[in-house]
């Protein structure tokens, strides 16, 4: 579903917190269980990557999963619809569509993701102090902060051998345009763009 992205610019004399908080490892467990995706800590795969695209105000969600096991690489995109009850979205999946993802070179794809620091990136909330510009107002010096009020948000979970990492980010291409010197938002954006290009899919709202 395509939506228009909106944002506001706020100017504060004090530093304001923005961005997405780090979600707990269990936040999306109910989705994983209903989709039949093995629990992250119990996975014995060499690489187990899953990215959850925030549903926003819709009842449809998407998960992209890439796994490297002893049998080689596999990729799956899950599209699901949640049941509605009395006009409210429930946490019960009503319909699921699975699409097998193909790569011309899985090892090359993984190398690109590692080069984008997918194993070490922080959550966007942890770099909030970088996502501001100093300005001068009638009251003195302050900070101009852009807050995106809609768009695409992501929760990323990744297990590489015995190491588990997770981080969240929101509408990174919009933030990277506003803050081109902030490396982290550029890499968030490049991760999504790399996956979209590799699999010829659209993975944003």
C-alpha positions in Angstrom: 0.0 0.0 0.0 1.5 3.4 -1.0 1.1 6.3 1.4 2.2 9.9 1.4 5.0 10.6 3.8 4.5 13.6 6.1 6.9 15.2 8.6 7.2 18.2 10.8 10.1 20.4 11.7 10.3 21.3 15.4 12.7 23.7 16.9 13.7 23.3 20.5 16.1 25.0 22.8 16.7 21.7 24.6 17.5 18.4 22.9 14.4 16.3 22.1 14.3 12.5 21.7 13.1 11.1 18.4 13.4 7.9 16.5 12.3 4.3 17.2 13.0 2.6 20.5 14.8 -0.8 20.7 12.2 -3.5 20.7 12.6 -6.5 22.9 13.5 -9.8 21.3 10.0 -11.1 22.1 8.0 -8.2 20.6 7.2 -10.0 17.3 7.0 -13.5 18.7 3.3 -13.8 18.2 3.8 -13.0 14.5 6.7 -15.5 14.2 4.7 -18.3 15.9 1.7 -17.9 13.7 3.8 -17.8 10.5 5.7 -20.9 11.7 9.0 -19.2 12.0 11.3 -20.8 14.6 12.1 -18.8 17.7 15.3 -16.8 17.2 17.3 -18.1 20.3 16.7 -21.7 19.4 17.7 -21.4 15.8 20.9 -23.3 14.9 21.3 -21.7 11.5 24.6 -20.0 10.6 22.6 -16.9 9.5 19.0 -16.1 10.5 17.8 -12.7 9.5 14.3 -11.4 9.7 12.9 -7.9 9.1 9.4 -6.9 10.2 7.8 -4.1 8.4 5.5 -2.1 10.6 1.8 -2.4 9.7 1.1 1.2 10.3 -2.6 1.8 10.3 -3.4 -1.2 8.1 -4.3 -4.8 9.1 -1.6 -6.2 6.7 2.0 -6.9 7.6 5.1 -8.2 6.0 8.2 -10.1 7.1 11.3 -10.8 5.1 13.5 -13.8 6.2 16.9 -15.0 5.0 18.5 -18.1 6.4 21.8 -19.9 5.8 21.8 -23.5 7.0 23.8 -26.6 6.3 21.6 -27.0 3.1 22.5 -23.5 1.8 20.6 -20.2 1.6 16.9 -19.7 1.5 14.8 -16.5 1.5 11.1 -16.0 2.1 8.8 -13.0 2.1 5.6 -13.4 4.2 2.6 -11.2 3.6 -0.2 -11.5 6.1 -3.6 -10.1 7.0 -4.9 -9.9 10.5 -8.4 -10.6 11.5 -10.7 -7.7 12.3 -13.2 -7.9 15.2 -15.7 -5.1 15.7 -13.7 -2.8 13.5 -10.5 -3.4 15.5 -7.3 -5.2 14.4 -6.6 -8.4 16.4 -3.4 -10.3 16.8 -4.8 -13.3 14.9 -3.5 -13.9 11.4 -6.3 -14.6 9.0 -4.4 -15.0 5.7 -0.8 -15.6 4.8 1.0 -15.5 1.4 4.6 -16.8 1.2 6.9 -15.9 -1.6 10.2 -17.7 -2.2 13.0 -15.3 -2.8 15.8 -16.0 -5.3 19.3 -14.6 -5.3 21.9 -14.9 -8.1 24.6 -14.9 -5.4 23.6 -15.3 -1.8 27.1 -15.0 -0.5 27.6 -11.8 -2.4 24.3 -10.4 -0.9 25.4 -11.3 2.6 28.8 -9.6 2.0 26.9 -6.4 1.0 24.8 -6.5 4.1 27.9 -7.1 6.3 29.6 -4.1 4.6 26.6 -2.0 5.6 27.3 -3.0 9.3 24.1 -5.0 9.7 25.8 -6.9 12.6 26.7 -3.7 14.5 24.2 -0.9 13.7 22.4 0.7 16.6 18.7 1.3 16.9 17.6 4.7 15.5 16.6 5.8 19.0 20.3 5.4 20.1 21.4 8.0 17.5 18.8 10.6 18.2 21.4 13.2 19.2 22.7 13.1 15.6 19.4 13.7 14.0 19.2 17.4 14.7 20.5 20.6 13.3 21.7 23.6 15.4 19.8 26.8 14.6 19.6 30.3 16.0 16.3 31.6 17.1 15.1 34.8 18.9 15.5 32.9 22.1 19.0 31.8 21.3 20.6 28.7 19.9 18.5 25.6 19.7 18.0 22.5 17.6 15.8 21.9 14.6 14.4 18.3 14.7 12.6 16.6 12.0 9.9 14.1 13.1 8.4 11.8 10.4 4.8 11.1 11.4 4.1 8.1 9.1 6.0 6.0 6.6 7.8 2.7 7.0 9.2 1.4 10.3 11.3 -1.7 10.7 12.3 -4.1 13.4 15.3 -6.2 12.4 16.5 -9.3 14.2 19.6 -11.2 13.2 21.4 -14.2 14.5 24.9 -14.9 13.2 26.2 -18.1 14.7 26.0 -17.4 18.5 25.5 -13.7 18.3 22.1 -12.1 18.2 21.5 -8.4 17.3 18.4 -6.4 16.9 17.6 -2.8 16.0 14.7 -0.6 14.8 14.6 2.2 12.4 12.0 4.4 10.7 11.7 5.9 7.2 15.5 6.0 6.8 15.6 7.5 3.3 13.7 10.5 4.5 16.0 11.0 7.5 19.1 10.5 5.3 18.0 13.3 3.0 17.6 15.7 5.9 20.8 14.5 7.7 23.1 13.3 4.8 26.1 13.2 7.2 24.6 10.6 9.5 26.1 7.3 8.4 23.6 5.1 10.3 20.4 6.3 8.6 22.1 6.0 5.2 23.0 2.4 6.0 19.5 1.6 7.2 18.2 2.9 3.9 20.8 1.0 1.9 20.0 -2.3 3.6 16.3 -2.0 2.5 17.3 -0.8 -0.9 19.8 -3.6 -1.4 17.1 -6.2 -0.5 14.5 -4.6 -2.7 16.9 -4.6 -5.7 18.2 -8.1 -5.0 14.7 -9.7 -4.9 12.8 -7.2 -7.1 10.3 -6.5 -4.4 8.9 -3.4 -2.7 9.5 -3.6 1.0 8.1 -0.3 2.3 4.7 1.1 2.9 
